[in-house]
Amino acid sequence: MSKARLVITAVLLEGRSQSQVAHDYGVSQSWISRLIARYTLDGDAAFEPRSRRPHTSPTRLPQPTIDLIIALRTELTGKGLDAGPHTIAWHLQHHHRLEVSIASISRHLHAAGLIEPSPHKRPKSSYIRFAAEQPNERWQADFTHWWLKRGNHAEILCWIDDHSRYAISVTAHTRITTPIVVDEFTKATQHHGIPYSTLTDNGMVFTTRLAGGRGGRNRFEHELRRLNIHQINSTPNHPTTCGKVERFHQTLKKWLTHHPRATTLTELQTQLDTFIDEYNHRRPHRSLPHNATPATIYNSRPKADPKPTQSRPSNPHRHPQPRPHRPRRPSRIDHPAPQRTPPPHRNRPHPPPNPRLNPRPRPQHHHHQRRHRRSTPRTHTRPHQGLPTHRRTQRPHTEKAPNLK
């Protein structure tokens, strides 16, 4: 039996006072008064727990706005685009002129059961974040794999701008080779200009620096050297260096998964062109200022130019430049340390000789001579005075006894 039912029974049936019941059951007398009034109006429903929700919520979002948030979530998810709270807030601001906080959107999505809890990941603050200062200052490149409808394998080569995340070129091929990389890079430079530098991994289609020195540079490296483009390669086993293009692959595959799978490379390229138009011009990017689109940031600032041309021989391996002359560092032999002049002496016309330069010959001690001698002679008489001092004592001379035989 609940405490509320015991209190009602004690007051109404037993006739006990409210103050006594409040003292016996450890409750306030005002609560007993409200409980009796509720029981008088509702009967047994007074014993059921009531909701603590406030009667009015002035700051609560209107129901049409909540329905619009859920509709945007469903629409963006169906298209294979990002549908998080930040993206929904951007669409509400730019397309519906509504200012809604990120926390409110996340709270309503959780209440509707549209957000799945994700596992804990490494905090973003632990990574070393870097980005180019200007468009065309650095282009990132990489390729990813994709399967067509009939089980055929395809590879997608992607070039993006490091500063604005603008998709420079996204093309589909049967297999990525170095000539394909050079051709697509040349087409991209004709439309968007020559970049200052490139950032790629250590794939053989981009570099041969980890091939053991066999074959020299590949065709792509020679093209970058011809255009005076600075080439940057990531450290092996560090994919986070090229994290921007890796994250672009995730967005691309998520969009392709929510669309009919292509049968041929031509259909796949058509889907890629549609995605690039949506990605560059209409999809907001969280890493950019004010969640702007990549095309807005890419076209709003001046482009970077490649480094100036430097005069160098046609074949640096065959005609190396002479090494500049470096003056030899002076040693202590060339410049000996100055000798300290000893102070003058009063009684000696010349300074005393240096024992290190002219050492005094030490007396050679024999094994039978004592090394330590007294400075003063002995004044007392030895107890064995008059005895021989040599080691072997001599017996006293005695006359020979006569032979009595």
C-alpha positions in Angstrom: 0.0 0.0 0.0 1.3 3.4 -0.9 1.9 6.2 1.6 -0.7 8.4 0.0 -3.4 5.7 0.6 -2.2 5.2 4.2 -2.5 9.0 4.9 -6.0 9.2 3.4 -7.1 6.2 5.4 -5.7 7.7 8.7 -7.3 11.1 8.2 -10.7 10.2 6.7 -11.4 6.8 8.1 -9.6 6.8 11.5 -10.4 10.5 12.1 -6.8 11.5 13.1 -5.7 15.1 12.8 -3.5 16.1 9.9 -0.7 17.4 12.1 -0.5 14.0 13.9 -0.5 12.1 10.7 2.2 14.4 9.3 4.3 13.8 12.3 3.8 10.0 12.2 4.5 9.5 8.5 7.2 12.2 8.2 5.4 14.3 5.6 4.3 17.9 5.5 0.8 19.0 6.5 0.4 21.0 3.3 1.0 17.9 1.2 -1.7 16.1 3.2 -4.2 19.0 2.6 -3.5 18.9 -1.2 -3.9 15.1 -1.2 -7.2 15.2 0.5 -8.5 17.8 -1.9 -7.4 15.8 -4.9 -9.0 12.6 -3.5 -12.3 14.5 -2.9 -12.3 15.6 -6.6 -10.8 12.6 -8.5 -11.3 9.7 -6.2 -8.8 6.8 -6.5 -7.0 8.6 -9.4 -5.4 10.8 -6.7 -3.1 7.9 -5.8 -1.6 7.7 -9.3 1.7 9.6 -9.9 1.2 12.8 -11.9 3.5 14.2 -14.6 5.9 17.0 -13.5 5.8 18.6 -17.0 5.1 22.3 -16.8 1.8 23.5 -18.0 3.3 26.1 -20.2 6.7 26.3 -22.1 7.2 29.7 -23.6 10.7 28.7 -25.1 9.5 25.5 -26.6 9.7 25.2 -30.4 6.4 25.4 -32.3 5.1 22.1 -33.5 5.4 23.0 -37.2 9.1 23.7 -36.7 9.6 20.4 -35.0 7.8 18.7 -37.9 10.0 20.5 -40.4 13.2 19.3 -38.6 12.0 15.7 -38.8 11.1 16.2 -42.5 14.5 17.6 -43.3 16.2 14.7 -41.5 14.2 12.2 -43.6 14.8 14.1 -46.9 18.5 14.5 -46.5 19.0 10.9 -45.3 17.1 9.6 -48.3 19.4 11.5 -50.7 22.5 10.2 -49.0 23.6 13.6 -47.7 24.7 14.6 -44.2 21.6 15.0 -42.0 23.1 16.0 -38.6 22.0 18.8 -36.4 24.5 21.3 -37.9 23.4 20.5 -41.5 19.7 20.8 -40.5 20.3 24.2 -38.8 22.0 25.5 -42.0 19.1 24.4 -44.1 16.6 26.0 -41.7 18.5 29.3 -41.8 19.2 29.5 -45.5 16.0 28.0 -47.0 13.3 28.6 -44.3 14.7 31.7 -42.5 14.5 30.0 -39.1 17.2 30.3 -36.3 17.2 27.1 -34.3 20.1 26.1 -32.0 22.1 22.9 -32.5 21.1 21.6 -29.1 17.4 22.0 -29.7 17.6 20.2 -33.0 19.6 17.4 -31.5 17.1 17.1 -28.6 14.1 16.8 -30.9 15.9 14.2 -33.1 16.7 12.1 -30.0 13.1 12.4 -28.8 11.9 11.2 -32.3 14.3 8.2 -32.2 16.2 9.4 -35.4 19.7 9.4 -33.9 21.6 6.3 -33.2 24.3 6.4 -30.5 27.8 6.3 -32.0 30.8 4.7 -30.3 33.3 7.0 -28.5 36.1 8.1 -30.8 39.4 9.8 -30.4 38.8 13.5 -29.6 39.4 15.9 -32.5 41.6 18.1 -30.4 44.2 15.4 -30.2 44.9 15.7 -34.0 47.3 18.3 -35.5 45.0 20.3 -37.7 46.3 22.1 -40.8 44.8 23.8 -43.8 46.1 25.8 -46.7 45.8 29.6 -46.5 44.7 30.2 -50.1 42.9 28.2 -52.8 45.2 26.2 -55.1 47.9 26.3 -52.5 47.7 22.6 -52.0 45.7 19.9 -53.8 45.1 16.5 -52.2 44.7 13.4 -54.3 43.8 9.8 -53.8 41.7 7.1 -55.4 39.2 4.7 -53.9 37.4 1.5 -55.0 33.8 0.9 -56.0 31.9 -2.0 -57.3 29.4 -1.8 -60.2 26.1 -3.6 -60.4 27.3 -6.7 -62.2 30.3 -7.2 -59.9 32.7 -5.2 -62.1 35.4 -3.3 -60.2 36.1 0.4 -60.7 38.4 2.9 -59.2 37.6 6.6 -58.6 40.4 9.2 -58.7 39.7 12.4 -56.6 41.4 15.8 -56.5 40.2 18.3 -53.9 41.5 21.7 -52.8 42.9 21.7 -49.3 41.8 25.2 -48.4 38.1 25.2 -49.6 37.5 21.4 -49.9 36.4 22.1 -53.4 36.2 19.0 -55.6 38.6 19.7 -58.5 38.2 16.5 -60.4 36.4 13.2 -59.6 36.6 10.6 -62.4 35.9 6.8 -62.7 38.3 4.4 -64.3 38.8 0.7 -64.6 42.2 0.9 -63.0 44.2 3.9 -61.9 47.7 4.2 -63.6 50.3 6.9 -63.7 49.3 8.1 -67.2 45.7 8.5 -66.1 46.8 10.5 -63.1 48.9 12.8 -65.3 46.1 13.2 -67.8 43.4 14.1 -65.2 45.9 16.4 -63.4 46.6 18.2 -66.7 42.8 18.6 -67.4 42.3 20.0 -63.9 45.1 22.6 -64.3 43.6 23.8 -67.6 40.3 24.5 -65.8 41.4 25.7 -62.4 45.0 26.8 -62.8 48.3 25.3 -61.6 48.6 24.7 -57.8 51.5 25.6 -55.6 51.9 22.1 -54.2 50.3 18.6 -54.1 49.7 16.2 -51.2 49.4 12.5 -51.8 50.2 9.2 -50.2 53.0 6.9 -51.3 51.2 5.0 -54.0 53.3 4.1 -57.0 51.0 6.1 -59.3 52.0 9.3 -57.4 55.6 8.7 -56.3 58.4 6.1 -56.5 60.4 7.4 -53.5 59.8 4.2 -51.6 60.6 1.9 -54.5 64.2 1.4 -53.5 65.7 3.8 -55.9 64.9 1.7 -59.0 63.5 3.5 -62.0 63.9 7.1 -60.8 60.9 9.4 -60.9 57.7 8.4 -62.5 55.8 10.4 -65.1 53.7 12.3 -62.6 56.8 13.4 -60.6 58.5 14.6 -63.8 55.3 16.6 -64.7 55.3 18.3 -61.2 59.0 19.1 -61.6 58.5 20.6 -65.0 55.7 22.9 -63.7 57.7 23.8 -60.6 55.1 22.3 -58.3 56.2 21.4 -54.8 55.4 17.7 -54.1 54.5 16.5 -50.6 54.0 12.9 -49.7 52.6 11.6 -46.4 54.6 9.5 -43.9 53.9 5.8 -44.3 51.2 4.4 -42.0 49.9 7.9 -41.3 46.6 8.2 -43.2 45.5 11.2 -41.1 47.9 13.4 -43.1 45.6 13.1 -46.2 42.5 13.1 -44.0 40.5 15.7 -46.1 40.4 13.5 -49.2 39.8 10.4 -47.1 36.8 12.1 -45.5 35.6 13.1 -49.0 35.6 9.4 -50.0 33.3 8.7 -47.1 30.9 11.4 -48.2 31.0 10.2 -51.8 30.4 6.6 -51.0 27.5 7.5 -48.7 25.8 9.4 -51.5 26.4 6.6 -54.0 25.0 4.0 -51.6 21.6 5.8 -51.5 21.3 5.8 -55.3 20.9 3.0 -57.8 24.1 1.2 -58.4 25.6 2.0 -61.8 26.1 -0.7 -64.4 28.9 0.9 -66.5 31.6 3.4 -66.0 29.6 5.9 -68.0 26.7 5.7 -65.7 29.0 5.9 -62.7 30.6 9.0 -64.2 27.2 10.6 -64.6 26.4 10.0 -60.9 29.8 11.4 -59.9 29.1 14.6 -61.9 25.7 15.0 -60.2 27.3 14.5 -56.8 30.1 17.0 -57.5 27.5 19.7 -58.5 25.6 19.1 -55.3 28.8 18.9 -53.1 30.4 22.1 -54.5 27.4 24.4 -54.8 24.6 23.4 -52.5 25.9 21.2 -49.7 27.2 23.1 -46.6 30.5 22.1 -45.2 31.1 22.2 -41.4 34.8 22.8 -41.7 34.4 26.1 -43.6 33.5 29.5 -42.1 29.7 29.9 -41.5 29.2 26.4 -43.0 29.6 27.8 -46.5 29.7 25.7 -49.6 33.2 24.8 -51.1 32.5 26.8 -54.3 31.8 30.0 -52.3 35.2 29.8 -50.4 37.1 28.7 -53.5 35.9 31.6 -55.6 36.1 34.3 -52.9 39.8 34.5 -52.5 42.8 34.9 -54.9 44.5 31.7 -56.0 48.0 30.7 -55.1 50.7 30.5 -57.9 53.4 27.9 -58.2 56.9 28.7 -57.0 59.1 30.7 -59.4 61.2 28.9 -61.9 64.8 28.3 -60.9 67.7 27.9 -63.2 69.0 24.3 -63.1 70.7 22.0 -65.6 68.7 19.8 -68.0 69.8 16.6 -66.3 70.8 17.1 -62.6 71.9 13.5 -62.2 74.4 13.7 -65.1 75.6 17.3 -64.5 75.4 18.0 -60.7 76.0 21.5 -59.4 79.3 22.0 -57.6 79.1 22.1 -53.9 79.7 25.6 -52.5 83.0 26.1 -50.7 82.8 26.1 -46.9 85.6 27.7 -44.9 87.2 25.3 -42.5 86.3 25.9 -39.0 89.3 27.1 -37.0 90.7 24.6 -34.5 92.6 25.0 -31.3 95.8 24.2 -33.2 95.4 27.2 -35.5 94.5 29.5 -32.6 96.2 28.3 -29.4 95.0 29.6 -26.1 97.0 32.5 -24.8 99.5 31.7 -22.0 99.0 33.4 -18.7 101.9 35.7 -17.7 103.0 35.0 -14.1 103.2 37.9 -11.7 106.7 39.5 -11.1 108.6 38.5 -8.1 110.6 40.8 -5.8 113.6 38.7 -4.9 114.0 36.9 -8.2 114.9 38.7 -11.4 113.2 36.0 -13.5 110.0 34.0 -12.9 110.4 30.6 -11.5 110.6 27.7 -14.0 107.4 26.0 -15.0 107.5 22.5 -13.5 105.3 21.2 -16.4 107.7 22.4 -19.0 110.9 21.5 -17.2 110.1 18.8 -14.6 112.6 18.3 -11.9 114.1 14.8 -11.9 113.0 12.7 -9.0 115.6 10.7 -7.0 115.4 7.0 -7.8 115.0 5.0 -4.6 116.4 1.5 -4.3 114.7 -1.3 -2.7 117.1 -1.3 0.3 116.7 2.4 1.0 113.9 3.9 3.1 111.5 6.1 1.2 110.6 8.1 4.3 113.4 9.6 6.4 113.2 11.7 9.5 113.9 15.4 9.1 115.6 15.6 12.5 118.2 13.1 13.9 117.3 10.9 16.9 118.4 12.2 20.3 117.7 9.2 22.5 119.8 6.1 22.8 118.6 3.0 21.1 118.0 0.0 23.5 120.2 -2.2 21.2 123.1 0.3 21.1 126.4 -1.5 20.5 124.9 -4.6 18.8 125.7 -5.2 15.2 123.2 -3.6 12.8 123.4 -6.1 10.1 120.7 -8.7 9.7 122.8 -11.8 10.4 124.2 -11.8 14.0 127.6 -13.2 14.7 128.3 -15.5 17.7 131.0 -14.4 20.2 134.5 -16.0 19.6 135.2 -18.8 22.1 138.3 -20.9 22.5 138.1 -24.4 21.4 137.9 -26.9 24.2 140.9 -29.4 24.4 140.4 -32.9 23.5 140.7 -35.0 26.7 141.0 -38.3 25.0 
